[in-house]
Amino acid sequence: MADLRMDELLAGLRAIGESTRLRLLFILSHGEFNVTELTGILGQSQPRVSRHLKLLTEAGLLERHREGSWMLFRLGEEGTGAALAHMIADLLPADDPALLRDLERLEALRSERASAAAAYFRTNAEDWDSIRSLHVAEEDVEQAMADILADAGPIGTLLDLGTGTGRMLELFARDAEHGIGVDLSREMLAVARSNLERAGLKHCQVRHGDLFHLPYRNDSADAITVHQVLHYLEDPERALSEAARVLSPEGQMLVVDFAPHELEFLREGHAHRRLGISDDQFASWAQRAGLKVVSHEQLPPPPTIANGLTVSIWLARPVHARTDATVMASEAEPA
């Protein structure tokens, strides 16, 4: 509490002093929701709920971001208001009748999300299963990735690009302070949100975004994963360059994709833009993006799979790691 600013603390306390706003803090301590969802949970009109959200956001207790036509809200992550929001949410009595009703409605909403995600999986399962059957088991790929990241040490922010179902966040975000998944498909983001909620990963979030224009500042991610994404892209090099921009000078990027192959049906029927990526091609892209490949591992398909796909895993780091002198100089510069 010593770092809390007095004026921000007073503003936050004034904003919190109303029962509906306390209920909002309680609900949003369980995840992020849009106005329509919050209206349904609270049983109040949308103008009333929107007004409360506006006051809480202006006081720094909540943060919001737009995703298409939705405005999503969650507890703040930084600043005095955010610290106060988390503190008050922890103090709220979970056995309060009003909060219990809110929690019941929240769980019903989550059940609806999970059902929608399951329906989406059922619709697309055949395509995914047919591709997975062509290469080494996902369990082996994930274990190889885990072995590589095991030497990374503590991770502050983990950024998963093309997050899809959020699987990489499920696997690796437990070792990070904060996890963010970015994807262009809103349907897949719905699946990812359901998976992350089920896994209890409250420190993770997913965002609708373009991999070529990431909404994050330079040097903001400590680790980046790009799992089976590049072969879908028209310009993988540009995506790597944008990822390198947000990677911290001491960070690392783990990229998984297929080695070159000749399965043309993947291009025709599964939207693959490239039939695999060679080691030389990836190394060239990485170099122009300001990255150096520090390791490359290949996992061939089992011999029982004819014309199977080999999976490549690259670990890359920035070419120019920030030196202590550089850090001191940058910190000395005026804001």
C-alpha positions as CSV (number, residue, x, y, z in Angstrom):
1,M,0.0,0.0,0.0
2,A,3.0,2.3,0.4
3,D,3.2,2.9,-3.4
4,L,-0.5,4.0,-3.6
5,R,-1.0,7.6,-4.6
6,M,-3.3,9.5,-2.2
7,D,-5.4,11.3,-4.9
8,E,-5.9,8.1,-6.9
9,L,-6.8,6.1,-3.8
10,L,-9.4,8.7,-2.8
11,A,-10.9,8.7,-6.3
12,G,-11.1,4.9,-6.2
13,L,-12.7,4.8,-2.8
14,R,-15.3,7.3,-4.0
15,A,-16.1,5.2,-7.1
16,I,-16.4,2.0,-5.1
17,G,-18.9,3.3,-2.6
18,E,-22.1,1.8,-4.2
19,S,-23.5,-1.7,-4.0
20,T,-23.8,-2.3,-7.8
21,R,-20.2,-1.2,-8.3
22,L,-19.1,-3.6,-5.6
23,R,-21.0,-6.4,-7.3
24,L,-19.2,-5.4,-10.6
25,L,-15.8,-5.7,-8.9
26,F,-16.8,-9.1,-7.6
27,I,-18.0,-10.4,-11.0
28,L,-15.0,-9.0,-12.9
29,S,-12.6,-10.6,-10.4
30,H,-13.7,-13.9,-12.1
31,G,-12.9,-12.9,-15.7
32,E,-13.7,-10.4,-18.4
33,F,-17.2,-9.7,-19.7
34,N,-19.0,-7.3,-22.1
35,V,-21.8,-4.9,-21.1
36,T,-24.6,-7.3,-22.3
37,E,-23.2,-10.1,-20.2
38,L,-22.8,-7.9,-17.1
39,T,-26.4,-6.6,-17.6
40,G,-27.7,-10.2,-17.6
41,I,-25.7,-11.2,-14.5
42,L,-26.7,-8.1,-12.5
43,G,-30.3,-8.0,-13.7
44,Q,-30.2,-4.2,-14.4
45,S,-30.6,-2.0,-17.4
46,Q,-27.8,-1.5,-19.8
47,P,-27.6,2.3,-19.4
48,R,-27.4,1.9,-15.6
49,V,-24.6,-0.8,-15.9
50,S,-22.7,1.3,-18.5
51,R,-22.8,4.3,-16.1
52,H,-21.3,2.3,-13.3
53,L,-18.6,0.8,-15.6
54,K,-17.7,4.3,-16.8
55,L,-17.2,5.6,-13.3
56,L,-15.1,2.5,-12.2
57,T,-13.0,2.8,-15.4
58,E,-12.4,6.5,-15.0
59,A,-11.2,5.8,-11.4
60,G,-8.7,3.3,-12.7
61,L,-10.3,0.3,-11.1
62,L,-11.3,-1.4,-14.4
63,E,-9.8,-1.5,-17.8
64,R,-11.6,-2.0,-21.0
65,H,-10.7,-2.9,-24.6
66,R,-12.8,-3.1,-27.8
67,E,-13.1,-6.3,-29.7
68,G,-15.2,-5.8,-32.8
69,S,-18.6,-4.5,-31.6
70,W,-17.9,-5.6,-28.0
71,M,-16.4,-3.6,-25.2
72,L,-14.8,-6.0,-22.7
73,F,-14.2,-5.1,-19.1
74,R,-11.9,-6.6,-16.5
75,L,-10.1,-5.5,-13.3
76,G,-7.3,-3.2,-13.9
77,E,-3.7,-4.5,-14.0
78,E,-1.6,-1.5,-13.2
79,G,-1.8,1.6,-10.9
80,T,-3.4,2.5,-7.6
81,G,-7.0,1.9,-8.8
82,A,-6.1,-1.5,-10.0
83,A,-4.5,-2.4,-6.7
84,L,-7.5,-1.2,-4.8
85,A,-9.9,-3.1,-7.1
86,H,-8.1,-6.4,-6.4
87,M,-7.9,-5.7,-2.7
88,I,-11.7,-4.9,-2.4
89,A,-12.7,-7.8,-4.5
90,D,-10.7,-10.1,-2.2
91,L,-12.5,-8.6,0.8
92,L,-16.0,-9.1,-0.5
93,P,-17.9,-11.8,1.4
94,A,-18.5,-14.7,-1.0
95,D,-21.5,-15.9,1.1
96,D,-23.4,-12.6,0.6
97,P,-26.8,-13.5,-1.0
98,A,-26.5,-10.9,-3.7
99,L,-23.0,-12.0,-4.7
100,L,-24.1,-15.7,-4.6
101,R,-26.9,-14.9,-7.1
102,D,-24.4,-13.0,-9.3
103,L,-22.1,-16.0,-9.1
104,E,-24.9,-18.4,-10.1
105,R,-25.7,-16.3,-13.2
106,L,-22.0,-16.0,-14.0
107,E,-21.6,-19.7,-14.0
108,A,-24.7,-20.1,-16.2
109,L,-23.1,-17.7,-18.6
110,R,-19.9,-19.7,-18.6
111,S,-21.9,-22.9,-19.2
112,E,-23.4,-21.2,-22.3
113,R,-20.0,-20.2,-23.5
114,A,-18.7,-23.8,-23.0
115,S,-21.6,-25.2,-24.9
116,A,-21.0,-22.8,-27.8
117,A,-17.3,-23.7,-27.8
118,A,-18.2,-27.5,-27.9
119,A,-20.5,-26.9,-30.8
120,Y,-17.8,-25.1,-32.7
121,F,-15.3,-28.0,-31.9
122,R,-17.9,-30.5,-33.2
123,T,-18.3,-28.6,-36.4
124,N,-14.5,-28.4,-37.1
125,A,-13.2,-31.5,-35.4
126,E,-12.9,-33.5,-38.6
127,D,-10.5,-31.1,-40.2
128,W,-8.3,-30.7,-37.1
129,D,-8.2,-34.5,-36.5
130,S,-7.3,-35.2,-40.1
131,I,-4.3,-32.8,-39.9
132,R,-3.1,-34.0,-36.5
133,S,-3.1,-37.6,-37.7
134,L,-0.4,-36.7,-40.3
135,H,2.4,-35.8,-37.9
136,V,4.0,-36.7,-34.6
137,A,1.6,-36.7,-31.6
138,E,0.8,-33.3,-30.1
139,E,1.9,-34.6,-26.7
140,D,5.4,-35.1,-28.1
141,V,5.5,-31.6,-29.6
142,E,4.2,-30.0,-26.4
143,Q,6.8,-31.9,-24.4
144,A,9.6,-30.8,-26.6
145,M,8.4,-27.2,-26.3
146,A,8.2,-27.5,-22.5
147,D,11.8,-28.9,-22.4
148,I,13.1,-25.9,-24.4
149,L,11.2,-23.3,-22.3
150,A,12.2,-25.0,-19.0
151,D,15.6,-23.3,-19.3
152,A,14.0,-19.9,-19.8
153,G,13.7,-19.0,-16.1
154,P,10.9,-16.8,-14.8
155,I,8.6,-15.3,-17.4
156,G,6.8,-11.9,-16.9
157,T,4.6,-11.6,-19.9
158,L,3.9,-14.6,-22.2
159,L,2.4,-13.6,-25.6
160,D,0.9,-16.4,-27.7
161,L,0.4,-15.3,-31.4
162,G,-2.4,-17.0,-33.3
163,T,-3.5,-18.5,-30.0
164,G,-6.4,-20.5,-31.5
165,T,-7.9,-22.6,-28.7
166,G,-5.5,-21.1,-26.2
167,R,-3.6,-24.3,-25.8
168,M,-0.2,-22.7,-25.5
169,L,-1.4,-20.5,-22.7
170,E,-2.9,-23.5,-20.9
171,L,0.5,-25.2,-21.1
172,F,3.0,-22.5,-20.4
173,A,1.2,-19.5,-18.8
174,R,1.3,-21.2,-15.3
175,D,5.0,-20.3,-15.3
176,A,4.3,-16.7,-16.3
177,E,3.0,-13.7,-14.4
178,H,0.7,-12.7,-17.2
179,G,-0.4,-14.5,-20.4
180,I,-2.0,-13.0,-23.5
181,G,-3.3,-14.8,-26.6
182,V,-3.9,-12.9,-29.8
183,D,-6.0,-14.3,-32.7
184,L,-8.0,-12.9,-35.6
185,S,-10.8,-15.5,-35.3
186,R,-13.5,-14.4,-32.9
187,E,-14.9,-18.0,-32.9
188,M,-11.5,-19.4,-31.8
189,L,-11.2,-16.7,-29.2
190,A,-14.6,-17.9,-27.7
191,V,-13.1,-21.4,-27.5
192,A,-9.9,-20.1,-25.9
193,R,-11.8,-18.1,-23.3
194,S,-13.8,-21.1,-22.4
195,N,-10.7,-23.2,-22.1
196,L,-8.8,-20.7,-20.0
197,E,-11.8,-20.3,-17.6
198,R,-12.1,-24.0,-17.2
199,A,-8.4,-24.2,-16.4
200,G,-8.7,-21.4,-13.8
201,L,-6.1,-19.2,-15.5
202,K,-7.3,-15.9,-14.3
203,H,-4.0,-14.2,-15.1
204,C,-4.5,-14.9,-18.8
205,Q,-6.5,-13.1,-21.4
206,V,-7.1,-13.3,-25.1
207,R,-7.5,-10.5,-27.6
208,H,-8.8,-10.1,-31.1
209,G,-5.9,-8.7,-33.1
210,D,-3.9,-8.8,-36.3
211,L,-0.4,-10.4,-36.0
212,F,0.9,-7.8,-38.4
213,H,-0.2,-4.9,-36.2
214,L,0.1,-6.0,-32.6
215,P,-1.5,-3.6,-30.1
216,Y,1.5,-3.8,-27.8
217,R,4.5,-1.5,-27.2
218,N,8.1,-2.3,-28.0
219,D,10.0,-4.8,-25.7
220,S,6.8,-5.7,-23.8
221,A,6.8,-9.5,-24.0
222,D,9.3,-11.7,-22.2
223,A,8.4,-14.8,-24.2
224,I,6.5,-15.3,-27.4
225,T,5.1,-18.6,-28.8
226,V,4.0,-19.0,-32.4
227,H,2.5,-22.5,-32.7
228,Q,1.5,-23.8,-36.2
229,V,0.6,-20.3,-37.5
230,L,3.2,-19.2,-40.0
231,H,2.1,-21.6,-42.8
232,Y,-1.3,-19.9,-42.9
233,L,0.2,-16.4,-43.5
234,E,0.8,-14.6,-46.7
235,D,3.8,-12.8,-45.2
236,P,5.4,-14.8,-42.4
237,E,8.5,-12.7,-42.3
238,R,6.5,-9.5,-41.6
239,A,4.7,-11.4,-38.8
240,L,8.0,-12.4,-37.3
241,S,9.3,-8.8,-37.5
242,E,6.3,-7.5,-35.7
243,A,6.7,-10.2,-33.0
244,A,10.3,-9.3,-32.7
245,R,9.3,-5.7,-32.2
246,V,7.4,-6.5,-29.0
247,L,9.9,-9.1,-27.7
248,S,12.1,-7.8,-24.9
249,P,15.9,-7.6,-25.6
250,E,16.4,-10.5,-23.2
251,G,13.3,-12.4,-24.3
252,Q,12.9,-15.5,-26.5
253,M,10.6,-16.6,-29.2
254,L,9.5,-20.3,-29.7
255,V,8.1,-21.1,-33.1
256,V,6.6,-24.4,-34.2
257,D,5.6,-25.2,-37.8
258,F,5.8,-27.9,-40.4
259,A,9.0,-28.8,-42.3
260,P,8.7,-28.6,-46.1
261,H,6.3,-31.2,-47.5
262,E,4.3,-32.0,-50.7
263,L,0.8,-32.5,-49.3
264,E,-1.0,-30.2,-51.7
265,F,-4.4,-31.0,-50.3
266,L,-3.5,-28.9,-47.2
267,R,-3.3,-25.9,-49.4
268,E,-6.4,-26.6,-51.3
269,G,-8.6,-27.8,-48.4
270,H,-7.1,-26.4,-45.2
271,A,-6.1,-22.8,-46.2
272,H,-2.3,-23.5,-45.8
273,R,-0.5,-20.8,-47.7
274,R,2.9,-22.6,-47.5
275,L,3.7,-26.3,-47.7
276,G,6.0,-26.2,-44.7
277,I,9.0,-23.9,-43.8
278,S,12.6,-24.9,-44.3
279,D,15.3,-24.2,-41.7
280,D,17.2,-21.9,-44.0
281,Q,14.0,-19.9,-44.9
282,F,13.2,-19.4,-41.2
283,A,16.8,-18.4,-40.4
284,S,16.7,-15.8,-43.1
285,W,13.4,-14.4,-41.9
286,A,14.6,-14.3,-38.4
287,Q,17.9,-12.6,-39.3
288,R,16.0,-9.8,-41.1
289,A,13.7,-9.4,-38.1
290,G,16.7,-8.9,-35.9
291,L,16.6,-12.4,-34.4
292,K,19.1,-15.2,-34.2
293,V,18.1,-18.9,-34.1
294,V,19.8,-20.5,-31.1
295,S,18.3,-23.9,-31.6
296,H,16.4,-26.0,-34.1
297,E,14.8,-29.4,-33.5
298,Q,12.8,-31.6,-35.8
299,L,10.2,-34.2,-34.8
300,P,9.5,-36.7,-37.6
301,P,6.2,-38.5,-37.9
302,P,6.1,-42.1,-36.7
303,P,6.9,-44.7,-39.3
304,T,3.4,-45.9,-39.3
305,I,2.3,-42.7,-41.1
306,A,2.9,-42.7,-44.8
307,N,3.8,-39.3,-46.3
308,G,3.6,-37.8,-42.8
309,L,4.6,-34.3,-41.7
310,T,7.8,-33.4,-39.8
311,V,7.4,-30.7,-37.1
312,S,10.1,-28.1,-36.7
313,I,10.7,-26.2,-33.5
314,W,12.9,-23.0,-33.5
315,L,14.1,-21.0,-30.5
316,A,15.1,-17.5,-31.4
317,R,16.4,-14.5,-29.4
318,P,17.1,-10.8,-30.3
319,V,20.5,-10.3,-31.9
320,H,21.2,-7.2,-29.8
321,A,20.5,-8.0,-26.2
322,R,20.3,-4.9,-24.0
323,T,23.5,-4.3,-22.0
324,D,23.6,-3.0,-18.4
325,A,25.0,0.3,-19.7
326,T,22.1,0.6,-22.2
327,V,19.6,0.0,-19.5
328,M,21.2,2.6,-17.3
329,A,21.3,5.1,-20.1
330,S,17.6,4.5,-21.1
331,E,16.5,4.8,-17.5
332,A,18.4,8.1,-17.2
333,E,16.6,9.6,-20.2
334,P,13.8,12.0,-19.3
335,A,10.2,10.8,-19.9
